[in-house]
Amino acid sequence: MAAAIQFFRGVDEPVVPDIRLTRSRDGMTGQALFVFEEPNALAPEAIGDITGMFLLDEEGELITRDVKARFVNGKASALEATYTWKSEADFERFMRFAERYAESHELGFNQS
């Protein structure tokens, strides 16, 4: 199973997000901010309300309900989703997903 991101169950979002990570000094907690520019989930034919972002891979799924639309001239143009972790184990699980997602979408990873 390839890693995927979904806003609607069963419908993979083809737009690849920009992802930025922040971590607390002790590394225990942190957030990943996902920004999707012009995602399919915002297309007029999209199938309903977005209730969360689902990160799927062979280990299962990670879920965040923290999803917001960004508007330009009154039209939704981007989705911003924040995934938060509260332990080192949660962070490691998120990073395994991120590596699988990058691999299945032929993406690079760089630390700033």
C-alpha positions as CSV (number, residue, x, y, z in Angstrom):
1,M,0.0,0.0,0.0
2,A,1.4,3.4,-1.0
3,A,1.2,6.1,1.6
4,A,-1.6,8.6,0.9
5,I,-3.3,11.7,2.2
6,Q,-7.1,11.9,2.1
7,F,-9.7,14.6,3.0
8,F,-12.5,12.3,2.0
9,R,-12.3,8.6,3.0
10,G,-11.3,6.5,-0.1
11,V,-10.3,9.5,-2.2
12,D,-6.5,10.2,-2.3
13,E,-5.5,13.9,-2.6
14,P,-3.2,14.1,-5.7
15,V,-1.9,17.5,-4.8
16,V,1.4,17.2,-2.9
17,P,1.6,19.5,0.1
18,D,4.4,21.7,1.4
19,I,5.1,20.3,4.9
20,R,6.9,22.2,7.7
21,L,7.8,20.6,11.0
22,T,8.3,22.3,14.3
23,R,9.4,20.6,17.5
24,S,9.7,21.6,21.1
25,R,13.2,22.0,22.5
26,D,13.0,18.6,24.3
27,G,11.7,17.0,21.1
28,M,8.6,15.5,22.8
29,T,5.9,17.6,21.2
30,G,5.6,19.3,17.8
31,Q,3.5,20.0,14.8
32,A,3.5,19.4,11.1
33,L,1.9,22.1,9.0
34,F,0.6,20.8,5.6
35,V,-0.2,23.4,2.9
36,F,-2.1,22.2,-0.2
37,E,-2.3,24.8,-3.0
38,E,-5.4,24.3,-5.2
39,P,-6.2,20.8,-3.9
40,N,-8.7,18.6,-5.5
41,A,-10.6,18.5,-2.2
42,L,-11.7,22.1,-2.9
43,A,-12.9,21.4,-6.4
44,P,-16.6,22.2,-7.1
45,E,-17.3,18.5,-7.6
46,A,-15.7,17.5,-4.3
47,I,-18.0,15.2,-2.3
48,G,-19.0,17.1,0.8
49,D,-17.6,18.8,3.8
50,I,-14.0,18.2,4.9
51,T,-14.0,16.8,8.4
52,G,-10.3,16.1,8.8
53,M,-7.1,15.0,7.1
54,F,-6.3,11.3,7.1
55,L,-2.7,10.1,6.6
56,L,-2.7,6.5,5.5
57,D,0.1,3.9,5.2
58,E,0.7,0.2,5.8
59,E,0.7,0.9,9.6
60,G,-2.7,2.4,9.6
61,E,-3.8,6.0,9.8
62,L,-3.0,9.2,11.5
63,I,-5.9,11.7,11.8
64,T,-6.1,15.5,12.4
65,R,-9.3,17.5,12.6
66,D,-7.3,20.8,12.4
67,V,-8.0,21.7,8.8
68,K,-8.7,25.2,7.5
69,A,-9.3,26.7,4.1
70,R,-7.3,29.7,2.9
71,F,-9.3,32.1,0.8
72,V,-8.2,34.5,-2.0
73,N,-10.8,36.9,-3.4
74,G,-13.6,35.0,-1.6
75,K,-12.6,31.7,-3.2
76,A,-11.0,28.8,-1.3
77,S,-7.5,28.4,-2.8
78,A,-5.6,26.3,-0.3
79,L,-6.0,23.9,2.6
80,E,-3.9,24.1,5.7
81,A,-3.8,21.2,8.1
82,T,-1.9,20.8,11.3
83,Y,-0.9,17.4,12.7
84,T,0.3,17.6,16.3
85,W,2.2,14.9,18.2
86,K,2.7,14.7,22.0
87,S,5.4,12.0,22.4
88,E,8.6,10.8,20.8
89,A,6.8,7.6,19.7
90,D,4.1,9.7,18.0
91,F,6.8,11.7,16.3
92,E,8.6,8.6,15.1
93,R,5.3,7.2,13.8
94,F,4.6,10.5,11.9
95,M,8.2,10.4,10.4
96,R,7.7,6.8,9.2
97,F,4.5,8.0,7.4
98,A,6.4,11.0,6.0
99,E,9.2,8.9,4.6
100,R,6.7,6.5,3.0
101,Y,4.7,9.4,1.5
102,A,7.9,11.0,0.1
103,E,9.0,7.7,-1.3
104,S,5.6,6.9,-3.0
105,H,5.4,10.4,-4.4
106,E,9.1,10.6,-5.5
107,L,9.8,13.6,-3.2
108,G,13.0,14.7,-1.5
109,F,13.3,15.6,2.1
110,N,15.5,18.4,3.4
111,Q,16.1,19.9,6.8
112,S,16.4,23.6,7.1
